[in-house]
């Protein structure tokens, strides 16, 4: 019987500190949250870093190294480093940590999209830091750049590092972009596809949309792909659970959603992993441990990173 991989994205670059006092900001907080998520059952942890004083998204290599070393030392979880960074960052900025640290997994965004963060402003009464409001407001005129040229360079870096790409698909067309690179021989099976739903400017979370995404992936890649579902906001647990039932895996965490249930902020990423694990196990599915996940995804092993 197949086992379900739980991913946890512990901080991201979407939410701002004003939205939740529980959002991890410092390297120490991010590392502790990642370790707690792993202890709760997450086989992989997806990592961003932030400026420890303001919480602003960062690609500082020193902070990435600090977080990854701590998680690597204490936990057996598979570490996935972002090459998405933040929508406002250049592709060059977003590649730094993977090049230096050579993780087992790293995310890569499979297409350029409008990335609207500004709808979140309607629910924020007061901002803690000066950068937050312009950051959200500026996304009205923001294209998150992920061109074929950018993707080609990132794939080359990952290949040199022995890092498996986690293919972030924000819309159906992004699956066809994956197919292009498969046909070019730049990525090898099993293809690890993250179906991202709920970004303002891309495909939205619904049963019909998830079925469409899965049917398209099945048609393009057959048994050569493994998929995970990331449903942003209030749909995180419901659509994520549907993805598991459909034969996939699931991602939770404060990058994608700040609430454990309606009207109640999550106090930790571990709490979110515990909830989805409980749902999965109540449905008689088993979760995959890190060792099993490495085998499922054909990863190089944590001993081959440079954390």
Secondary structure by P-SEA (a helix, b strand, c coil): cbbbbbbbbcccccccccccccccccaaaaaaaaaaaaaacccbbbbbbcccccccccccaaaaaaaaaaaaaccccbbbbbccccccccccccccccccccccbbbbbcccccccccccccccccccccccaaaaaacccccccccaaaaaaaaaaaaaacccccbbbccaaaaaaaaaaaaaccccccccccccccccccccccaaaaaaaaaaaaacccccbbbbbbbcccaaaaaaaaaaaaccccccccccccccccccccccaaaaaaaaaaaaaaacbbbbcaaaaaaaacccccccccc
